[in-house]
Amino acid sequence: MSFQQGVITEGLIREIHKHLVEGVRGNSAQPGRYRTIQNYVANSKTKEVIYTPRQPMMSLSLWLS
């Protein structure tokens, strides 16, 4: 992993993600890669979706540039 002091890049974030999730999310994990499905939070009893976050990495990538 390379890190230039004070510079946060998309590549650095992906590399950190790769190291953080390696071996902890089961067979569905793709360390260092973006999700291809939308996350959401649902009520466990009614299954009603109560929160749908924005596409996080797209927002972060725009913020970084």
CHARMM-style PDB file with segment names, atoms N, HN, CA, C and O in Angstrom:
ATOM      1  N   MET     1       0.857  -1.181   0.000  1.00  0.00      PROA
ATOM      2  CA  MET     1       0.000   0.000   0.000  1.00  0.00      PROA
ATOM      3  C   MET     1       0.894   1.232   0.000  1.00  0.00      PROA
ATOM      4  O   MET     1       1.823   1.341   0.800  1.00  0.00      PROA
ATOM      5  N   SER     2       0.602   2.147  -0.900  1.00  0.00      PROA
ATOM      6  HN  SER     2      -0.153   2.058  -1.550  1.00  0.00      PROA
ATOM      7  CA  SER     2       1.390   3.377  -0.923  1.00  0.00      PROA
ATOM      8  C   SER     2       0.525   4.539  -0.468  1.00  0.00      PROA
ATOM      9  O   SER     2      -0.667   4.599  -0.768  1.00  0.00      PROA
ATOM     10  N   PHE     3       1.142   5.460   0.261  1.00  0.00      PROA
ATOM     11  HN  PHE     3       2.110   5.411   0.505  1.00  0.00      PROA
ATOM     12  CA  PHE     3       0.405   6.614   0.769  1.00  0.00      PROA
ATOM     13  C   PHE     3       1.309   7.830   0.707  1.00  0.00      PROA
ATOM     14  O   PHE     3       2.374   7.866   1.322  1.00  0.00      PROA
ATOM     15  N   GLN     4       0.866   8.819  -0.044  1.00  0.00      PROA
ATOM     16  HN  GLN     4       0.001   8.790  -0.544  1.00  0.00      PROA
ATOM     17  CA  GLN     4       1.591  10.076  -0.110  1.00  0.00      PROA
ATOM     18  C   GLN     4       0.969  10.991   0.941  1.00  0.00      PROA
ATOM     19  O   GLN     4      -0.245  11.195   0.933  1.00  0.00      PROA
ATOM     20  N   GLN     5       1.759  11.534   1.827  1.00  0.00      PROA
ATOM     21  HN  GLN     5       2.745  11.369   1.834  1.00  0.00      PROA
ATOM     22  CA  GLN     5       1.272  12.337   2.949  1.00  0.00      PROA
ATOM     23  C   GLN     5       0.211  13.350   2.531  1.00  0.00      PROA
ATOM     24  O   GLN     5       0.458  14.196   1.671  1.00  0.00      PROA
ATOM     25  N   GLY     6      -0.967  13.262   3.138  1.00  0.00      PROA
ATOM     26  HN  GLY     6      -1.168  12.575   3.837  1.00  0.00      PROA
ATOM     27  CA  GLY     6      -2.019  14.230   2.906  1.00  0.00      PROA
ATOM     28  C   GLY     6      -2.870  14.005   1.668  1.00  0.00      PROA
ATOM     29  O   GLY     6      -3.785  14.788   1.412  1.00  0.00      PROA
ATOM     30  N   VAL     7      -2.603  12.966   0.896  1.00  0.00      PROA
ATOM     31  HN  VAL     7      -1.860  12.330   1.104  1.00  0.00      PROA
ATOM     32  CA  VAL     7      -3.356  12.729  -0.336  1.00  0.00      PROA
ATOM     33  C   VAL     7      -4.242  11.505  -0.174  1.00  0.00      PROA
ATOM     34  O   VAL     7      -3.754  10.397   0.046  1.00  0.00      PROA
ATOM     35  N   ILE     8      -5.550  11.715  -0.285  1.00  0.00      PROA
ATOM     36  HN  ILE     8      -5.946  12.615  -0.464  1.00  0.00      PROA
ATOM     37  CA  ILE     8      -6.507  10.613  -0.224  1.00  0.00      PROA
ATOM     38  C   ILE     8      -7.032  10.404  -1.636  1.00  0.00      PROA
ATOM     39  O   ILE     8      -7.659  11.293  -2.211  1.00  0.00      PROA
ATOM     40  N   THR     9      -6.777   9.237  -2.186  1.00  0.00      PROA
ATOM     41  HN  THR     9      -6.268   8.514  -1.718  1.00  0.00      PROA
ATOM     42  CA  THR     9      -7.228   8.943  -3.540  1.00  0.00      PROA
ATOM     43  C   THR     9      -8.224   7.787  -3.506  1.00  0.00      PROA
ATOM     44  O   THR     9      -8.328   7.067  -2.513  1.00  0.00      PROA
ATOM     45  N   GLU    10      -8.935   7.629  -4.582  1.00  0.00      PROA
ATOM     46  HN  GLU    10      -8.850   8.214  -5.388  1.00  0.00      PROA
ATOM     47  CA  GLU    10      -9.862   6.506  -4.701  1.00  0.00      PROA
ATOM     48  C   GLU    10      -9.097   5.179  -4.602  1.00  0.00      PROA
ATOM     49  O   GLU    10      -9.574   4.227  -3.984  1.00  0.00      PROA
ATOM     50  N   GLY    11      -7.928   5.127  -5.204  1.00  0.00      PROA
ATOM     51  HN  GLY    11      -7.540   5.900  -5.706  1.00  0.00      PROA
ATOM     52  CA  GLY    11      -7.102   3.922  -5.144  1.00  0.00      PROA
ATOM     53  C   GLY    11      -6.699   3.581  -3.716  1.00  0.00      PROA
ATOM     54  O   GLY    11      -6.711   2.412  -3.332  1.00  0.00      PROA
ATOM     55  N   LEU    12      -6.340   4.595  -2.924  1.00  0.00      PROA
ATOM     56  HN  LEU    12      -6.330   5.545  -3.236  1.00  0.00      PROA
ATOM     57  CA  LEU    12      -5.981   4.377  -1.520  1.00  0.00      PROA
ATOM     58  C   LEU    12      -7.184   3.845  -0.743  1.00  0.00      PROA
ATOM     59  O   LEU    12      -7.045   2.918   0.055  1.00  0.00      PROA
ATOM     60  N   ILE    13      -8.355   4.420  -0.970  1.00  0.00      PROA
ATOM     61  HN  ILE    13      -8.469   5.173  -1.618  1.00  0.00      PROA
ATOM     62  CA  ILE    13      -9.564   3.969  -0.279  1.00  0.00      PROA
ATOM     63  C   ILE    13      -9.870   2.520  -0.633  1.00  0.00      PROA
ATOM     64  O   ILE    13     -10.226   1.731   0.243  1.00  0.00      PROA
ATOM     65  N   ARG    14      -9.736   2.165  -1.896  1.00  0.00      PROA
ATOM     66  HN  ARG    14      -9.446   2.805  -2.607  1.00  0.00      PROA
ATOM     67  CA  ARG    14      -9.994   0.774  -2.317  1.00  0.00      PROA
ATOM     68  C   ARG    14      -8.995  -0.186  -1.683  1.00  0.00      PROA
ATOM     69  O   ARG    14      -9.362  -1.292  -1.287  1.00  0.00      PROA
ATOM     70  N   GLU    15      -7.750   0.225  -1.586  1.00  0.00      PROA
ATOM     71  HN  GLU    15      -7.452   1.124  -1.907  1.00  0.00      PROA
ATOM     72  CA  GLU    15      -6.715  -0.616  -0.980  1.00  0.00      PROA
ATOM     73  C   GLU    15      -6.988  -0.824   0.512  1.00  0.00      PROA
ATOM     74  O   GLU    15      -6.849  -1.937   1.021  1.00  0.00      PROA
ATOM     75  N   ILE    16      -7.374   0.241   1.208  1.00  0.00      PROA
ATOM     76  HN  ILE    16      -7.487   1.144   0.795  1.00  0.00      PROA
ATOM     77  CA  ILE    16      -7.720   0.132   2.624  1.00  0.00      PROA
ATOM     78  C   ILE    16      -8.914  -0.794   2.784  1.00  0.00      PROA
ATOM     79  O   ILE    16      -8.912  -1.665   3.654  1.00  0.00      PROA
ATOM     80  N   HSD    17      -9.935  -0.615   1.950  1.00  0.00      PROA
ATOM     81  HN  HSD    17      -9.937   0.092   1.243  1.00  0.00      PROA
ATOM     82  CA  HSD    17     -11.123  -1.463   1.997  1.00  0.00      PROA
ATOM     83  C   HSD    17     -10.744  -2.926   1.804  1.00  0.00      PROA
ATOM     84  O   HSD    17     -11.242  -3.804   2.508  1.00  0.00      PROA
ATOM     85  N   LYS    18      -9.870  -3.176   0.856  1.00  0.00      PROA
ATOM     86  HN  LYS    18      -9.465  -2.462   0.284  1.00  0.00      PROA
ATOM     87  CA  LYS    18      -9.429  -4.543   0.573  1.00  0.00      PROA
ATOM     88  C   LYS    18      -8.838  -5.197   1.823  1.00  0.00      PROA
ATOM     89  O   LYS    18      -9.137  -6.352   2.127  1.00  0.00      PROA
ATOM     90  N   HSD    19      -8.007  -4.459   2.534  1.00  0.00      PROA
ATOM     91  HN  HSD    19      -7.765  -3.521   2.286  1.00  0.00      PROA
ATOM     92  CA  HSD    19      -7.376  -4.999   3.744  1.00  0.00      PROA
ATOM     93  C   HSD    19      -8.371  -5.141   4.900  1.00  0.00      PROA
ATOM     94  O   HSD    19      -8.272  -6.079   5.692  1.00  0.00      PROA
ATOM     95  N   LEU    20      -9.315  -4.225   4.996  1.00  0.00      PROA
ATOM     96  HN  LEU    20      -9.395  -3.464   4.352  1.00  0.00      PROA
ATOM     97  CA  LEU    20     -10.279  -4.263   6.101  1.00  0.00      PROA
ATOM     98  C   LEU    20     -11.273  -5.417   5.994  1.00  0.00      PROA
ATOM     99  O   LEU    20     -11.621  -6.016   7.012  1.00  0.00      PROA
ATOM    100  N   VAL    21     -11.731  -5.737   4.803  1.00  0.00      PROA
ATOM    101  HN  VAL    21     -11.448  -5.250   3.976  1.00  0.00      PROA
ATOM    102  CA  VAL    21     -12.794  -6.743   4.678  1.00  0.00      PROA
ATOM    103  C   VAL    21     -12.314  -8.122   4.257  1.00  0.00      PROA
ATOM    104  O   VAL    21     -13.108  -9.060   4.188  1.00  0.00      PROA
ATOM    105  N   GLU    22     -11.032  -8.254   3.976  1.00  0.00      PROA
ATOM    106  HN  GLU    22     -10.387  -7.492   4.032  1.00  0.00      PROA
ATOM    107  CA  GLU    22     -10.510  -9.553   3.566  1.00  0.00      PROA
ATOM    108  C   GLU    22     -10.816 -10.602   4.636  1.00  0.00      PROA
ATOM    109  O   GLU    22     -10.373 -10.489   5.779  1.00  0.00      PROA
ATOM    110  N   GLY    23     -11.582 -11.624   4.245  1.00  0.00      PROA
ATOM    111  HN  GLY    23     -11.943 -11.716   3.317  1.00  0.00      PROA
ATOM    112  CA  GLY    23     -11.881 -12.731   5.137  1.00  0.00      PROA
ATOM    113  C   GLY    23     -12.962 -12.500   6.173  1.00  0.00      PROA
ATOM    114  O   GLY    23     -13.167 -13.360   7.030  1.00  0.00      PROA
ATOM    115  N   VAL    24     -13.669 -11.362   6.132  1.00  0.00      PROA
ATOM    116  HN  VAL    24     -13.502 -10.664   5.437  1.00  0.00      PROA
ATOM    117  CA  VAL    24     -14.676 -11.107   7.169  1.00  0.00      PROA
ATOM    118  C   VAL    24     -16.113 -11.042   6.667  1.00  0.00      PROA
ATOM    119  O   VAL    24     -17.036 -11.038   7.482  1.00  0.00      PROA
ATOM    120  N   ARG    25     -16.336 -10.992   5.357  1.00  0.00      PROA
ATOM    121  HN  ARG    25     -15.586 -10.996   4.695  1.00  0.00      PROA
ATOM    122  CA  ARG    25     -17.713 -10.881   4.867  1.00  0.00      PROA
ATOM    123  C   ARG    25     -18.179 -12.127   4.125  1.00  0.00      PROA
ATOM    124  O   ARG    25     -19.119 -12.053   3.333  1.00  0.00      PROA
ATOM    125  N   GLY    26     -17.560 -13.236   4.359  1.00  0.00      PROA
ATOM    126  HN  GLY    26     -16.796 -13.296   5.002  1.00  0.00      PROA
ATOM    127  CA  GLY    26     -18.002 -14.460   3.712  1.00  0.00      PROA
ATOM    128  C   GLY    26     -17.684 -14.494   2.234  1.00  0.00      PROA
ATOM    129  O   GLY    26     -16.849 -13.731   1.749  1.00  0.00      PROA
ATOM    130  N   ASN    27     -18.354 -15.379   1.523  1.00  0.00      PROA
ATOM    131  HN  ASN    27     -19.032 -15.999   1.917  1.00  0.00      PROA
ATOM    132  CA  ASN    27     -18.066 -15.581   0.103  1.00  0.00      PROA
ATOM    133  C   ASN    27     -18.553 -14.450  -0.794  1.00  0.00      PROA
ATOM    134  O   ASN    27     -18.145 -14.364  -1.952  1.00  0.00      PROA
ATOM    135  N   SER    28     -19.423 -13.581  -0.277  1.00  0.00      PROA
ATOM    136  HN  SER    28     -19.755 -13.651   0.664  1.00  0.00      PROA
ATOM    137  CA  SER    28     -19.957 -12.502  -1.107  1.00  0.00      PROA
ATOM    138  C   SER    28     -19.031 -11.285  -1.147  1.00  0.00      PROA
ATOM    139  O   SER    28     -19.279 -10.353  -1.912  1.00  0.00      PROA
ATOM    140  N   ALA    29     -17.977 -11.279  -0.344  1.00  0.00      PROA
ATOM    141  HN  ALA    29     -17.776 -12.036   0.277  1.00  0.00      PROA
ATOM    142  CA  ALA    29     -17.079 -10.126  -0.282  1.00  0.00      PROA
ATOM    143  C   ALA    29     -16.249 -10.009  -1.556  1.00  0.00      PROA
ATOM    144  O   ALA    29     -15.838 -11.007  -2.147  1.00  0.00      PROA
ATOM    145  N   GLN    30     -16.022  -8.794  -1.952  1.00  0.00      PROA
ATOM    146  HN  GLN    30     -16.356  -7.983  -1.472  1.00  0.00      PROA
ATOM    147  CA  GLN    30     -15.135  -8.501  -3.069  1.00  0.00      PROA
ATOM    148  C   GLN    30     -14.203  -7.388  -2.615  1.00  0.00      PROA
ATOM    149  O   GLN    30     -14.396  -6.227  -2.975  1.00  0.00      PROA
ATOM    150  N   PRO    31     -13.192  -7.740  -1.824  1.00  0.00      PROA
ATOM    151  CA  PRO    31     -12.307  -6.716  -1.255  1.00  0.00      PROA
ATOM    152  C   PRO    31     -11.744  -5.766  -2.301  1.00  0.00      PROA
ATOM    153  O   PRO    31     -11.236  -6.189  -3.339  1.00  0.00      PROA
ATOM    154  N   GLY    32     -11.845  -4.467  -2.007  1.00  0.00      PROA
ATOM    155  HN  GLY    32     -12.258  -4.122  -1.164  1.00  0.00      PROA
ATOM    156  CA  GLY    32     -11.319  -3.449  -2.900  1.00  0.00      PROA
ATOM    157  C   GLY    32     -12.215  -3.097  -4.064  1.00  0.00      PROA
ATOM    158  O   GLY    32     -11.838  -2.286  -4.910  1.00  0.00      PROA
ATOM    159  N   ARG    33     -13.396  -3.693  -4.125  1.00  0.00      PROA
ATOM    160  HN  ARG    33     -13.702  -4.352  -3.438  1.00  0.00      PROA
ATOM    161  CA  ARG    33     -14.324  -3.413  -5.234  1.00  0.00      PROA
ATOM    162  C   ARG    33     -15.603  -2.795  -4.686  1.00  0.00      PROA
ATOM    163  O   ARG    33     -15.981  -3.036  -3.540  1.00  0.00      PROA
ATOM    164  N   TYR    34     -16.252  -2.007  -5.506  1.00  0.00      PROA
ATOM    165  HN  TYR    34     -15.945  -1.811  -6.437  1.00  0.00      PROA
ATOM    166  CA  TYR    34     -17.511  -1.390  -5.103  1.00  0.00      PROA
ATOM    167  C   TYR    34     -18.642  -2.408  -5.130  1.00  0.00      PROA
ATOM    168  O   TYR    34     -18.609  -3.377  -5.889  1.00  0.00      PROA
ATOM    169  N   ARG    35     -19.631  -2.174  -4.299  1.00  0.00      PROA
ATOM    170  HN  ARG    35     -19.658  -1.387  -3.683  1.00  0.00      PROA
ATOM    171  CA  ARG    35     -20.834  -3.005  -4.330  1.00  0.00      PROA
ATOM    172  C   ARG    35     -21.554  -2.789  -5.655  1.00  0.00      PROA
ATOM    173  O   ARG    35     -21.476  -1.720  -6.261  1.00  0.00      PROA
ATOM    174  N   THR    36     -22.252  -3.827  -6.084  1.00  0.00      PROA
ATOM    175  HN  THR    36     -22.315  -4.695  -5.591  1.00  0.00      PROA
ATOM    176  CA  THR    36     -23.025  -3.693  -7.317  1.00  0.00      PROA
ATOM    177  C   THR    36     -24.522  -3.650  -7.034  1.00  0.00      PROA
ATOM    178  O   THR    36     -25.323  -3.493  -7.955  1.00  0.00      PROA
ATOM    179  N   ILE    37     -24.902  -3.790  -5.772  1.00  0.00      PROA
ATOM    180  HN  ILE    37     -24.251  -3.918  -5.024  1.00  0.00      PROA
ATOM    181  CA  ILE    37     -26.306  -3.709  -5.384  1.00  0.00      PROA
ATOM    182  C   ILE    37     -26.477  -2.611  -4.339  1.00  0.00      PROA
ATOM    183  O   ILE    37     -25.538  -2.279  -3.615  1.00  0.00      PROA
ATOM    184  N   GLN    38     -27.662  -2.062  -4.269  1.00  0.00      PROA
ATOM    185  HN  GLN    38     -28.424  -2.332  -4.857  1.00  0.00      PROA
ATOM    186  CA  GLN    38     -27.972  -0.996  -3.325  1.00  0.00      PROA
ATOM    187  C   GLN    38     -28.184  -1.570  -1.924  1.00  0.00      PROA
ATOM    188  O   GLN    38     -28.849  -2.594  -1.767  1.00  0.00      PROA
ATOM    189  N   ASN    39     -27.629  -0.923  -0.921  1.00  0.00      PROA
ATOM    190  HN  ASN    39     -27.089  -0.091  -1.048  1.00  0.00      PROA
ATOM    191  CA  ASN    39     -27.892  -1.272   0.476  1.00  0.00      PROA
ATOM    192  C   ASN    39     -29.169  -0.591   0.925  1.00  0.00      PROA
ATOM    193  O   ASN    39     -29.614   0.385   0.322  1.00  0.00      PROA
ATOM    194  N   TYR    40     -29.754  -1.117   1.990  1.00  0.00      PROA
ATOM    195  HN  TYR    40     -29.393  -1.910   2.479  1.00  0.00      PROA
ATOM    196  CA  TYR    40     -30.907  -0.472   2.602  1.00  0.00      PROA
ATOM    197  C   TYR    40     -31.071  -1.004   4.021  1.00  0.00      PROA
ATOM    198  O   TYR    40     -30.513  -2.040   4.380  1.00  0.00      PROA
ATOM    199  N   VAL    41     -31.845  -0.277   4.817  1.00  0.00      PROA
ATOM    200  HN  VAL    41     -32.299   0.565   4.526  1.00  0.00      PROA
ATOM    201  CA  VAL    41     -32.170  -0.703   6.175  1.00  0.00      PROA
ATOM    202  C   VAL    41     -33.665  -0.945   6.197  1.00  0.00      PROA
ATOM    203  O   VAL    41     -34.444  -0.091   5.775  1.00  0.00      PROA
ATOM    204  N   ALA    42     -34.074  -2.128   6.695  1.00  0.00      PROA
ATOM    205  HN  ALA    42     -33.441  -2.822   7.038  1.00  0.00      PROA
ATOM    206  CA  ALA    42     -35.500  -2.480   6.724  1.00  0.00      PROA
ATOM    207  C   ALA    42     -35.927  -2.831   8.144  1.00  0.00      PROA
ATOM    208  O   ALA    42     -35.132  -3.308   8.954  1.00  0.00      PROA
ATOM    209  N   ASN    43     -37.202  -2.581   8.421  1.00  0.00      PROA
ATOM    210  HN  ASN    43     -37.847  -2.193   7.763  1.00  0.00      PROA
ATOM    211  CA  ASN    43     -37.808  -2.986   9.684  1.00  0.00      PROA
ATOM    212  C   ASN    43     -37.805  -4.509   9.726  1.00  0.00      PROA
ATOM    213  O   ASN    43     -38.291  -5.149   8.794  1.00  0.00      PROA
ATOM    214  N   SER    44     -37.269  -5.100  10.786  1.00  0.00      PROA
ATOM    215  HN  SER    44     -36.875  -4.580  11.544  1.00  0.00      PROA
ATOM    216  CA  SER    44     -37.132  -6.557  10.842  1.00  0.00      PROA
ATOM    217  C   SER    44     -38.470  -7.286  10.934  1.00  0.00      PROA
ATOM    218  O   SER    44     -38.559  -8.459  10.573  1.00  0.00      PROA
ATOM    219  N   LYS    45     -39.501  -6.609  11.407  1.00  0.00      PROA
ATOM    220  HN  LYS    45     -39.428  -5.655  11.700  1.00  0.00      PROA
ATOM    221  CA  LYS    45     -40.818  -7.264  11.519  1.00  0.00      PROA
ATOM    222  C   LYS    45     -41.651  -7.086  10.254  1.00  0.00      PROA
ATOM    223  O   LYS    45     -42.235  -8.046   9.751  1.00  0.00      PROA
ATOM    224  N   THR    46     -41.706  -5.863   9.740  1.00  0.00      PROA
ATOM    225  HN  THR    46     -41.232  -5.083  10.148  1.00  0.00      PROA
ATOM    226  CA  THR    46     -42.581  -5.585   8.596  1.00  0.00      PROA
ATOM    227  C   THR    46     -41.855  -5.682   7.256  1.00  0.00      PROA
ATOM    228  O   THR    46     -42.488  -5.740   6.202  1.00  0.00      PROA
ATOM    229  N   LYS    47     -40.542  -5.699   7.305  1.00  0.00      PROA
ATOM    230  HN  LYS    47     -40.028  -5.653   8.162  1.00  0.00      PROA
ATOM    231  CA  LYS    47     -39.693  -5.709   6.102  1.00  0.00      PROA
ATOM    232  C   LYS    47     -39.790  -4.411   5.307  1.00  0.00      PROA
ATOM    233  O   LYS    47     -39.278  -4.322   4.192  1.00  0.00      PROA
ATOM    234  N   GLU    48     -40.444  -3.409   5.879  1.00  0.00      PROA
ATOM    235  HN  GLU    48     -40.860  -3.481   6.786  1.00  0.00      PROA
ATOM    236  CA  GLU    48     -40.551  -2.111   5.218  1.00  0.00      PROA
ATOM    237  C   GLU    48     -39.173  -1.449   5.190  1.00  0.00      PROA
ATOM    238  O   GLU    48     -38.485  -1.397   6.209  1.00  0.00      PROA
ATOM    239  N   VAL    49     -38.777  -0.948   4.033  1.00  0.00      PROA
ATOM    240  HN  VAL    49     -39.336  -0.990   3.205  1.00  0.00      PROA
ATOM    241  CA  VAL    49     -37.513  -0.240   3.913  1.00  0.00      PROA
ATOM    242  C   VAL    49     -37.668   1.114   4.596  1.00  0.00      PROA
ATOM    243  O   VAL    49     -38.540   1.906   4.238  1.00  0.00      PROA
ATOM    244  N   ILE    50     -36.806   1.370   5.588  1.00  0.00      PROA
ATOM    245  HN  ILE    50     -36.098   0.726   5.878  1.00  0.00      PROA
ATOM    246  CA  ILE    50     -36.913   2.617   6.338  1.00  0.00      PROA
ATOM    247  C   ILE    50     -35.786   3.605   6.014  1.00  0.00      PROA
ATOM    248  O   ILE    50     -35.852   4.778   6.382  1.00  0.00      PROA
ATOM    249  N   TYR    51     -34.763   3.119   5.329  1.00  0.00      PROA
ATOM    250  HN  TYR    51     -34.709   2.166   5.031  1.00  0.00      PROA
ATOM    251  CA  TYR    51     -33.674   4.009   4.936  1.00  0.00      PROA
ATOM    252  C   TYR    51     -32.931   3.409   3.750  1.00  0.00      PROA
ATOM    253  O   TYR    51     -32.560   2.235   3.762  1.00  0.00      PROA
ATOM    254  N   THR    52     -32.723   4.222   2.741  1.00  0.00      PROA
ATOM    255  HN  THR    52     -33.024   5.175   2.731  1.00  0.00      PROA
ATOM    256  CA  THR    52     -31.923   3.819   1.582  1.00  0.00      PROA
ATOM    257  C   THR    52     -30.838   4.870   1.403  1.00  0.00      PROA
ATOM    258  O   THR    52     -31.134   6.006   1.034  1.00  0.00      PROA
ATOM    259  N   PRO    53     -29.581   4.504   1.661  1.00  0.00      PROA
ATOM    260  CA  PRO    53     -28.508   5.492   1.529  1.00  0.00      PROA
ATOM    261  C   PRO    53     -28.189   5.796   0.079  1.00  0.00      PROA
ATOM    262  O   PRO    53     -28.497   5.012  -0.818  1.00  0.00      PROA
ATOM    263  N   ARG    54     -27.568   6.944  -0.140  1.00  0.00      PROA
ATOM    264  HN  ARG    54     -27.318   7.581   0.589  1.00  0.00      PROA
ATOM    265  CA  ARG    54     -27.087   7.286  -1.478  1.00  0.00      PROA
ATOM    266  C   ARG    54     -25.984   6.316  -1.852  1.00  0.00      PROA
ATOM    267  O   ARG    54     -25.460   5.603  -0.996  1.00  0.00      PROA
ATOM    268  N   GLN    55     -25.636   6.288  -3.109  1.00  0.00      PROA
ATOM    269  HN  GLN    55     -26.061   6.868  -3.804  1.00  0.00      PROA
ATOM    270  CA  GLN    55     -24.519   5.469  -3.556  1.00  0.00      PROA
ATOM    271  C   GLN    55     -23.250   6.052  -2.931  1.00  0.00      PROA
ATOM    272  O   GLN    55     -22.744   7.066  -3.413  1.00  0.00      PROA
ATOM    273  N   PRO    56     -22.725   5.432  -1.870  1.00  0.00      PROA
ATOM    274  CA  PRO    56     -21.662   6.054  -1.080  1.00  0.00      PROA
ATOM    275  C   PRO    56     -20.350   6.308  -1.812  1.00  0.00      PROA
ATOM    276  O   PRO    56     -19.794   7.398  -1.678  1.00  0.00      PROA
ATOM    277  N   MET    57     -19.837   5.365  -2.568  1.00  0.00      PROA
ATOM    278  HN  MET    57     -20.289   4.480  -2.677  1.00  0.00      PROA
ATOM    279  CA  MET    57     -18.542   5.584  -3.187  1.00  0.00      PROA
ATOM    280  C   MET    57     -18.618   6.610  -4.312  1.00  0.00      PROA
ATOM    281  O   MET    57     -17.662   7.352  -4.540  1.00  0.00      PROA
ATOM    282  N   MET    58     -19.734   6.659  -5.007  1.00  0.00      PROA
ATOM    283  HN  MET    58     -20.511   6.056  -4.822  1.00  0.00      PROA
ATOM    284  CA  MET    58     -19.875   7.676  -6.038  1.00  0.00      PROA
ATOM    285  C   MET    58     -19.829   9.056  -5.382  1.00  0.00      PROA
ATOM    286  O   MET    58     -19.159   9.957  -5.886  1.00  0.00      PROA
ATOM    287  N   SER    59     -20.532   9.229  -4.268  1.00  0.00      PROA
ATOM    288  HN  SER    59     -21.077   8.498  -3.858  1.00  0.00      PROA
ATOM    289  CA  SER    59     -20.541  10.506  -3.577  1.00  0.00      PROA
ATOM    290  C   SER    59     -19.149  10.850  -3.070  1.00  0.00      PROA
ATOM    291  O   SER    59     -18.709  11.993  -3.197  1.00  0.00      PROA
ATOM    292  N   LEU    60     -18.448   9.870  -2.495  1.00  0.00      PROA
ATOM    293  HN  LEU    60     -18.806   8.942  -2.392  1.00  0.00      PROA
ATOM    294  CA  LEU    60     -17.118  10.101  -1.985  1.00  0.00      PROA
ATOM    295  C   LEU    60     -16.153  10.454  -3.114  1.00  0.00      PROA
ATOM    296  O   LEU    60     -15.327  11.355  -2.967  1.00  0.00      PROA
ATOM    297  N   SER    61     -16.254   9.753  -4.227  1.00  0.00      PROA
ATOM    298  HN  SER    61     -16.924   9.021  -4.346  1.00  0.00      PROA
ATOM    299  CA  SER    61     -15.382  10.047  -5.360  1.00  0.00      PROA
ATOM    300  C   SER    61     -15.588  11.469  -5.865  1.00  0.00      PROA
ATOM    301  O   SER    61     -14.628  12.155  -6.215  1.00  0.00      PROA
ATOM    302  N   LEU    62     -16.833  11.907  -5.900  1.00  0.00      PROA
ATOM    303  HN  LEU    62     -17.613  11.351  -5.616  1.00  0.00      PROA
ATOM    304  CA  LEU    62     -17.117  13.281  -6.343  1.00  0.00      PROA
ATOM    305  C   LEU    62     -16.565  14.288  -5.344  1.00  0.00      PROA
ATOM    306  O   LEU    62     -16.037  15.330  -5.733  1.00  0.00      PROA
ATOM    307  N   TRP    63     -16.689  13.974  -4.050  1.00  0.00      PROA
ATOM    308  HN  TRP    63     -17.118  13.128  -3.734  1.00  0.00      PROA
ATOM    309  CA  TRP    63     -16.204  14.863  -3.000  1.00  0.00      PROA
ATOM    310  C   TRP    63     -14.681  14.994  -3.051  1.00  0.00      PROA
ATOM    311  O   TRP    63     -14.136  16.075  -2.830  1.00  0.00      PROA
ATOM    312  N   LEU    64     -14.006  13.889  -3.342  1.00  0.00      PROA
ATOM    313  HN  LEU    64     -14.449  13.011  -3.522  1.00  0.00      PROA
ATOM    314  CA  LEU    64     -12.545  13.901  -3.373  1.00  0.00      PROA
ATOM    315  C   LEU    64     -11.990  14.682  -4.558  1.00  0.00      PROA
ATOM    316  O   LEU    64     -10.879  15.207  -4.488  1.00  0.00      PROA
ATOM    317  N   SER    65     -12.753  14.762  -5.647  1.00  0.00      PROA
ATOM    318  HN  SER    65     -13.656  14.336  -5.704  1.00  0.00      PROA
ATOM    319  CA  SER    65     -12.203  15.415  -6.844  1.00  0.00      PROA
ATOM    320  C   SER    65     -12.434  16.895  -6.863  1.00  0.00      PROA
ATOM    321  OT1 SER    65     -12.027  17.572  -7.807  1.00  0.00      PROA
TER     322      SER     65
END
